[in-house]
Amino acid sequence: MARRAASVPRRVLAALSILARTGAVASSLVTLIIPVSATVLGSLALGAPIVPRQLFGMALIAGGLVAVDARLGVLLRRGPSARTS
């Protein structure tokens, strides 16, 4: 039991170091991807239909990601040639 308790602080420190490097906004953007991935995986693995309302929600999430994460917006404005260099 003591071994498991000792590994928890390392995980917390790893998460906090990622947060310190990327910032709170960039780290929180990951949570927006969860509903999209769950919908897509549910459709692929279980055959659940994707309805227009879900597509609209995915588009809103994509728009929010572009609006909040300036780096993604800059890449999209530059075009495909900027992604390869």
Secondary structure, 3 states (H helix, E strand, C coil): CHHHHHHHHHHHHHHHHHHHHHCHHHHHCHHHHHHHHHHHHHHHHHCCCCCHHHHHHHHHHHHHHHHHCHHHHHHHHHCHHHHHC
